[in-house]
Amino acid sequence: MPTFLGVSNIPASNVAASLAAFVLFYSALAIIDVALIVKYVRIGPREEADPQASGAPVFPAPAPAQNQ
């Protein structure tokens, strides 16, 4: 393909504005993401009184070994 067929007729200012918009949008999302991660790390995990409430299996304690 010749070079003149690969050139776009979109002005450079439109490309720069589009790039700036993407950078601003994804930077804002990254800042919000980091803020939420820090917030929930500081809060820590929930403590639940009932171990079965979390849906995790509860196994009985092993029986003591009997010597014969």
Biopython code that builds the backbone (N, CA, C, O; Angstrom):
import numpy as np
from Bio.PDB.StructureBuilder import StructureBuilder

atoms = [
    (1, "MET", "N", (0.854, -1.166, 0.000)),
    (1, "MET", "CA", (0.000, 0.000, 0.000)),
    (1, "MET", "C", (0.903, 1.233, 0.000)),
    (1, "MET", "O", (1.818, 1.318, 0.819)),
    (2, "PRO", "N", (0.675, 2.156, -0.868)),
    (2, "PRO", "CA", (1.469, 3.385, -0.880)),
    (2, "PRO", "C", (1.168, 4.240, 0.352)),
    (2, "PRO", "O", (0.074, 4.174, 0.913)),
    (3, "THR", "N", (2.133, 5.029, 0.755)),
    (3, "THR", "CA", (1.999, 5.871, 1.935)),
    (3, "THR", "C", (0.831, 6.837, 1.824)),
    (3, "THR", "O", (0.130, 7.065, 2.810)),
    (4, "PHE", "N", (0.609, 7.400, 0.671)),
    (4, "PHE", "CA", (-0.459, 8.399, 0.528)),
    (4, "PHE", "C", (-1.846, 7.779, 0.736)),
    (4, "PHE", "O", (-2.794, 8.501, 1.047)),
    (5, "LEU", "N", (-1.985, 6.465, 0.572)),
    (5, "LEU", "CA", (-3.281, 5.819, 0.833)),
    (5, "LEU", "C", (-3.477, 5.513, 2.325)),
    (5, "LEU", "O", (-4.608, 5.316, 2.770)),
    (6, "GLY", "N", (-2.398, 5.473, 3.086)),
    (6, "GLY", "CA", (-2.477, 5.175, 4.506)),
    (6, "GLY", "C", (-2.659, 6.400, 5.389)),
    (6, "GLY", "O", (-2.854, 6.263, 6.596)),
    (7, "VAL", "N", (-2.601, 7.565, 4.823)),
    (7, "VAL", "CA", (-2.728, 8.810, 5.586)),
    (7, "VAL", "C", (-4.195, 9.136, 5.783)),
    (7, "VAL", "O", (-4.999, 9.019, 4.858)),
    (8, "SER", "N", (-4.538, 9.546, 6.994)),
    (8, "SER", "CA", (-5.920, 9.911, 7.304)),
    (8, "SER", "C", (-6.124, 11.401, 7.081)),
    (8, "SER", "O", (-5.181, 12.189, 7.141)),
    (9, "ASN", "N", (-7.376, 11.773, 6.821)),
    (9, "ASN", "CA", (-7.666, 13.191, 6.643)),
    (9, "ASN", "C", (-8.221, 13.824, 7.916)),
    (9, "ASN", "O", (-8.742, 14.939, 7.880)),
    (10, "ILE", "N", (-8.110, 13.114, 9.047)),
    (10, "ILE", "CA", (-8.555, 13.663, 10.335)),
    (10, "ILE", "C", (-7.480, 14.615, 10.842)),
    (10, "ILE", "O", (-6.298, 14.274, 10.831)),
    (11, "PRO", "N", (-7.875, 15.799, 11.285)),
    (11, "PRO", "CA", (-6.875, 16.767, 11.780)),
    (11, "PRO", "C", (-6.172, 16.262, 13.045)),
    (11, "PRO", "O", (-6.751, 15.527, 13.846)),
    (12, "ALA", "N", (-4.931, 16.667, 13.198)),
    (12, "ALA", "CA", (-4.135, 16.263, 14.362)),
    (12, "ALA", "C", (-4.755, 16.760, 15.657)),
    (12, "ALA", "O", (-4.613, 16.111, 16.694)),
    (13, "SER", "N", (-5.444, 17.902, 15.621)),
    (13, "SER", "CA", (-6.073, 18.421, 16.839)),
    (13, "SER", "C", (-7.176, 17.490, 17.321)),
    (13, "SER", "O", (-7.368, 17.345, 18.528)),
    (14, "ASN", "N", (-7.910, 16.852, 16.402)),
    (14, "ASN", "CA", (-8.948, 15.893, 16.805)),
    (14, "ASN", "C", (-8.331, 14.649, 17.444)),
    (14, "ASN", "O", (-8.865, 14.112, 18.414)),
    (15, "VAL", "N", (-7.232, 14.209, 16.905)),
    (15, "VAL", "CA", (-6.546, 13.036, 17.456)),
    (15, "VAL", "C", (-6.012, 13.365, 18.849)),
    (15, "VAL", "O", (-6.134, 12.557, 19.769)),
    (16, "ALA", "N", (-5.423, 14.545, 19.003)),
    (16, "ALA", "CA", (-4.886, 14.958, 20.301)),
    (16, "ALA", "C", (-6.007, 15.111, 21.328)),
    (16, "ALA", "O", (-5.841, 14.714, 22.481)),
    (17, "ALA", "N", (-7.139, 15.677, 20.929)),
    (17, "ALA", "CA", (-8.268, 15.842, 21.851)),
    (17, "ALA", "C", (-8.820, 14.481, 22.262)),
    (17, "ALA", "O", (-9.163, 14.278, 23.427)),
    (18, "SER", "N", (-8.907, 13.571, 21.338)),
    (18, "SER", "CA", (-9.386, 12.225, 21.647)),
    (18, "SER", "C", (-8.443, 11.515, 22.614)),
    (18, "SER", "O", (-8.888, 10.885, 23.574)),
    (19, "LEU", "N", (-7.157, 11.617, 22.361)),
    (19, "LEU", "CA", (-6.165, 11.008, 23.250)),
    (19, "LEU", "C", (-6.242, 11.621, 24.643)),
    (19, "LEU", "O", (-6.190, 10.900, 25.639)),
    (20, "ALA", "N", (-6.366, 12.945, 24.723)),
    (20, "ALA", "CA", (-6.463, 13.617, 26.020)),
    (20, "ALA", "C", (-7.717, 13.171, 26.775)),
    (20, "ALA", "O", (-7.670, 12.965, 27.988)),
    (21, "ALA", "N", (-8.829, 13.022, 26.068)),
    (21, "ALA", "CA", (-10.069, 12.572, 26.707)),
    (21, "ALA", "C", (-9.910, 11.162, 27.265)),
    (21, "ALA", "O", (-10.335, 10.892, 28.389)),
    (22, "PHE", "N", (-9.306, 10.265, 26.498)),
    (22, "PHE", "CA", (-9.084, 8.900, 26.987)),
    (22, "PHE", "C", (-8.168, 8.897, 28.206)),
    (22, "PHE", "O", (-8.432, 8.194, 29.181)),
    (23, "VAL", "N", (-7.097, 9.677, 28.154)),
    (23, "VAL", "CA", (-6.158, 9.723, 29.278)),
    (23, "VAL", "C", (-6.843, 10.255, 30.527)),
    (23, "VAL", "O", (-6.671, 9.691, 31.608)),
    (24, "LEU", "N", (-7.612, 11.324, 30.402)),
    (24, "LEU", "CA", (-8.316, 11.884, 31.560)),
    (24, "LEU", "C", (-9.347, 10.905, 32.124)),
    (24, "LEU", "O", (-9.430, 10.719, 33.338)),
    (25, "PHE", "N", (-10.120, 10.287, 31.253)),
    (25, "PHE", "CA", (-11.158, 9.359, 31.696)),
    (25, "PHE", "C", (-10.554, 8.169, 32.436)),
    (25, "PHE", "O", (-10.998, 7.834, 33.534)),
    (26, "TYR", "N", (-9.546, 7.527, 31.844)),
    (26, "TYR", "CA", (-8.969, 6.339, 32.478)),
    (26, "TYR", "C", (-8.113, 6.700, 33.687)),
    (26, "TYR", "O", (-7.954, 5.870, 34.582)),
    (27, "SER", "N", (-7.566, 7.893, 33.745)),
    (27, "SER", "CA", (-6.857, 8.337, 34.950)),
    (27, "SER", "C", (-7.835, 8.522, 36.101)),
    (27, "SER", "O", (-7.542, 8.146, 37.236)),
    (28, "ALA", "N", (-9.004, 9.103, 35.809)),
    (28, "ALA", "CA", (-10.030, 9.261, 36.837)),
    (28, "ALA", "C", (-10.500, 7.901, 37.343)),
    (28, "ALA", "O", (-10.679, 7.714, 38.547)),
    (29, "LEU", "N", (-10.701, 6.956, 36.433)),
    (29, "LEU", "CA", (-11.102, 5.612, 36.857)),
    (29, "LEU", "C", (-10.030, 4.957, 37.724)),
    (29, "LEU", "O", (-10.354, 4.292, 38.708)),
    (30, "ALA", "N", (-8.770, 5.135, 37.375)),
    (30, "ALA", "CA", (-7.679, 4.552, 38.154)),
    (30, "ALA", "C", (-7.621, 5.157, 39.551)),
    (30, "ALA", "O", (-7.397, 4.439, 40.526)),
    (31, "ILE", "N", (-7.820, 6.472, 39.661)),
    (31, "ILE", "CA", (-7.804, 7.134, 40.971)),
    (31, "ILE", "C", (-8.955, 6.632, 41.834)),
    (31, "ILE", "O", (-8.767, 6.356, 43.019)),
    (32, "ILE", "N", (-10.138, 6.512, 41.251)),
    (32, "ILE", "CA", (-11.295, 6.004, 41.991)),
    (32, "ILE", "C", (-11.045, 4.564, 42.422)),
    (32, "ILE", "O", (-11.378, 4.192, 43.547)),
    (33, "ASP", "N", (-10.465, 3.748, 41.543)),
    (33, "ASP", "CA", (-10.179, 2.356, 41.862)),
    (33, "ASP", "C", (-9.208, 2.243, 43.031)),
    (33, "ASP", "O", (-9.448, 1.469, 43.958)),
    (34, "VAL", "N", (-8.130, 2.994, 43.002)),
    (34, "VAL", "CA", (-7.145, 2.952, 44.088)),
    (34, "VAL", "C", (-7.769, 3.446, 45.393)),
    (34, "VAL", "O", (-7.516, 2.868, 46.450)),
    (35, "ALA", "N", (-8.575, 4.498, 45.337)),
    (35, "ALA", "CA", (-9.223, 5.012, 46.546)),
    (35, "ALA", "C", (-10.150, 3.963, 47.164)),
    (35, "ALA", "O", (-10.172, 3.795, 48.383)),
    (36, "LEU", "N", (-10.910, 3.262, 46.331)),
    (36, "LEU", "CA", (-11.806, 2.229, 46.853)),
    (36, "LEU", "C", (-11.028, 1.051, 47.428)),
    (36, "LEU", "O", (-11.406, 0.506, 48.465)),
    (37, "ILE", "N", (-9.951, 0.655, 46.769)),
    (37, "ILE", "CA", (-9.138, -0.450, 47.283)),
    (37, "ILE", "C", (-8.552, -0.080, 48.639)),
    (37, "ILE", "O", (-8.592, -0.888, 49.566)),
    (38, "VAL", "N", (-8.009, 1.129, 48.770)),
    (38, "VAL", "CA", (-7.431, 1.571, 50.042)),
    (38, "VAL", "C", (-8.508, 1.623, 51.121)),
    (38, "VAL", "O", (-8.268, 1.210, 52.255)),
    (39, "LYS", "N", (-9.690, 2.125, 50.776)),
    (39, "LYS", "CA", (-10.788, 2.212, 51.740)),
    (39, "LYS", "C", (-11.144, 0.840, 52.294)),
    (39, "LYS", "O", (-11.267, 0.676, 53.508)),
    (40, "TYR", "N", (-11.312, -0.150, 51.418)),
    (40, "TYR", "CA", (-11.738, -1.465, 51.871)),
    (40, "TYR", "C", (-10.613, -2.257, 52.518)),
    (40, "TYR", "O", (-10.881, -3.147, 53.325)),
    (41, "VAL", "N", (-9.366, -1.960, 52.188)),
    (41, "VAL", "CA", (-8.253, -2.599, 52.888)),
    (41, "VAL", "C", (-8.187, -2.085, 54.323)),
    (41, "VAL", "O", (-7.930, -2.858, 55.247)),
    (42, "ARG", "N", (-8.417, -0.784, 54.517)),
    (42, "ARG", "CA", (-8.406, -0.216, 55.875)),
    (42, "ARG", "C", (-9.548, -0.740, 56.718)),
    (42, "ARG", "O", (-9.382, -0.935, 57.922)),
    (43, "ILE", "N", (-10.710, -0.975, 56.113)),
    (43, "ILE", "CA", (-11.853, -1.513, 56.858)),
    (43, "ILE", "C", (-11.570, -2.939, 57.295)),
    (43, "ILE", "O", (-11.902, -3.314, 58.420)),
    (44, "GLY", "N", (-10.970, -3.734, 56.440)),
    (44, "GLY", "CA", (-10.637, -5.111, 56.769)),
    (44, "GLY", "C", (-11.807, -6.041, 56.517)),
    (44, "GLY", "O", (-12.892, -5.609, 56.126)),
    (45, "PRO", "N", (-11.571, -7.337, 56.750)),
    (45, "PRO", "CA", (-12.634, -8.318, 56.500)),
    (45, "PRO", "C", (-13.732, -8.231, 57.553)),
    (45, "PRO", "O", (-13.512, -7.782, 58.678)),
    (46, "ARG", "N", (-14.921, -8.675, 57.153)),
    (46, "ARG", "CA", (-16.031, -8.712, 58.102)),
    (46, "ARG", "C", (-15.817, -9.869, 59.068)),
    (46, "ARG", "O", (-15.295, -10.918, 58.690)),
    (47, "GLU", "N", (-16.222, -9.671, 60.305)),
    (47, "GLU", "CA", (-16.192, -10.758, 61.275)),
    (47, "GLU", "C", (-17.602, -11.299, 61.386)),
    (47, "GLU", "O", (-18.560, -10.550, 61.578)),
    (48, "GLU", "N", (-17.715, -12.605, 61.263)),
    (48, "GLU", "CA", (-19.020, -13.220, 61.327)),
    (48, "GLU", "C", (-19.071, -14.136, 62.538)),
    (48, "GLU", "O", (-18.135, -14.897, 62.785)),
    (49, "ALA", "N", (-20.155, -14.066, 63.290)),
    (49, "ALA", "CA", (-20.304, -14.882, 64.483)),
    (49, "ALA", "C", (-20.546, -16.339, 64.119)),
    (49, "ALA", "O", (-20.055, -17.234, 64.807)),
    (50, "ASP", "N", (-21.281, -16.588, 63.066)),
    (50, "ASP", "CA", (-21.629, -17.942, 62.661)),
    (50, "ASP", "C", (-20.743, -18.350, 61.484)),
    (50, "ASP", "O", (-20.846, -17.755, 60.411)),
    (51, "PRO", "N", (-19.861, -19.367, 61.663)),
    (51, "PRO", "CA", (-18.976, -19.734, 60.558)),
    (51, "PRO", "C", (-19.721, -20.262, 59.340)),
    (51, "PRO", "O", (-19.203, -20.184, 58.226)),
    (52, "GLN", "N", (-20.915, -20.792, 59.524)),
    (52, "GLN", "CA", (-21.665, -21.305, 58.391)),
    (52, "GLN", "C", (-22.325, -20.174, 57.609)),
    (52, "GLN", "O", (-22.775, -20.397, 56.485)),
    (53, "ALA", "N", (-22.394, -18.987, 58.160)),
    (53, "ALA", "CA", (-23.023, -17.860, 57.473)),
    (53, "ALA", "C", (-22.230, -17.463, 56.231)),
    (53, "ALA", "O", (-22.794, -16.920, 55.282)),
    (54, "SER", "N", (-20.928, -17.732, 56.235)),
    (54, "SER", "CA", (-20.104, -17.374, 55.081)),
    (54, "SER", "C", (-20.200, -18.402, 53.968)),
    (54, "SER", "O", (-19.719, -18.164, 52.860)),
    (55, "GLY", "N", (-20.817, -19.545, 54.252)),
    (55, "GLY", "CA", (-20.926, -20.582, 53.251)),
    (55, "GLY", "C", (-19.740, -21.523, 53.236)),
    (55, "GLY", "O", (-19.699, -22.456, 52.434)),
    (56, "ALA", "N", (-18.768, -21.291, 54.120)),
    (56, "ALA", "CA", (-17.600, -22.157, 54.185)),
    (56, "ALA", "C", (-17.974, -23.442, 54.918)),
    (56, "ALA", "O", (-18.743, -23.402, 55.878)),
    (57, "PRO", "N", (-17.439, -24.578, 54.479)),
    (57, "PRO", "CA", (-17.767, -25.824, 55.178)),
    (57, "PRO", "C", (-17.151, -25.853, 56.566)),
    (57, "PRO", "O", (-16.042, -25.362, 56.775)),
    (58, "VAL", "N", (-17.863, -26.420, 57.493)),
    (58, "VAL", "CA", (-17.379, -26.550, 58.867)),
    (58, "VAL", "C", (-17.162, -28.030, 59.124)),
    (58, "VAL", "O", (-18.097, -28.827, 59.039)),
    (59, "PHE", "N", (-15.933, -28.395, 59.438)),
    (59, "PHE", "CA", (-15.601, -29.796, 59.658)),
    (59, "PHE", "C", (-15.546, -30.069, 61.154)),
    (59, "PHE", "O", (-15.070, -29.226, 61.915)),
    (60, "PRO", "N", (-16.023, -31.233, 61.590)),
    (60, "PRO", "CA", (-15.952, -31.543, 63.019)),
    (60, "PRO", "C", (-14.504, -31.768, 63.446)),
    (60, "PRO", "O", (-13.650, -32.126, 62.634)),
    (61, "ALA", "N", (-14.247, -31.553, 64.721)),
    (61, "ALA", "CA", (-12.905, -31.776, 65.249)),
    (61, "ALA", "C", (-12.595, -33.265, 65.191)),
    (61, "ALA", "O", (-13.496, -34.080, 65.394)),
    (62, "PRO", "N", (-11.362, -33.644, 64.923)),
    (62, "PRO", "CA", (-11.029, -35.059, 64.857)),
    (62, "PRO", "C", (-11.156, -35.715, 66.232)),
    (62, "PRO", "O", (-10.892, -35.099, 67.264)),
    (63, "ALA", "N", (-11.570, -36.982, 66.210)),
    (63, "ALA", "CA", (-11.710, -37.723, 67.461)),
    (63, "ALA", "C", (-10.321, -38.019, 68.023)),
    (63, "ALA", "O", (-9.377, -38.247, 67.267)),
    (64, "PRO", "N", (-10.199, -38.013, 69.355)),
    (64, "PRO", "CA", (-8.888, -38.321, 69.936)),
    (64, "PRO", "C", (-8.483, -39.770, 69.623)),
    (64, "PRO", "O", (-9.325, -40.665, 69.553)),
    (65, "ALA", "N", (-7.202, -39.969, 69.442)),
    (65, "ALA", "CA", (-6.683, -41.303, 69.136)),
    (65, "ALA", "C", (-6.818, -42.193, 70.357)),
    (65, "ALA", "O", (-6.567, -41.756, 71.480)),
    (66, "GLN", "N", (-7.214, -43.440, 70.142)),
    (66, "GLN", "CA", (-7.343, -44.395, 71.266)),
    (66, "GLN", "C", (-6.183, -45.363, 71.198)),
    (66, "GLN", "O", (-5.934, -45.992, 70.169)),
    (67, "ASN", "N", (-5.478, -45.473, 72.309)),
    (67, "ASN", "CA", (-4.337, -46.427, 72.397)),
    (67, "ASN", "C", (-4.879, -47.790, 72.795)),
    (67, "ASN", "O", (-5.679, -47.905, 73.723)),
    (68, "GLN", "N", (-4.438, -48.816, 72.090)),
    (68, "GLN", "CA", (-4.894, -50.171, 72.423)),
    (68, "GLN", "C", (-3.766, -51.004, 72.935)),
    (68, "GLN", "O", (-3.962, -52.174, 73.265)),
]
sb = StructureBuilder()
sb.init_structure("model")
sb.init_model(0)
sb.init_chain("A")
sb.init_seg("    ")
for serial, (resi, resn, name, xyz) in enumerate(atoms, 1):
    if name == "N":
        sb.init_residue(resn, " ", resi, " ")
    sb.init_atom(name, np.array(xyz, "f"), 0.0, 1.0, " ", f" {name:<3s}", serial, name[0])
structure = sb.get_structure()
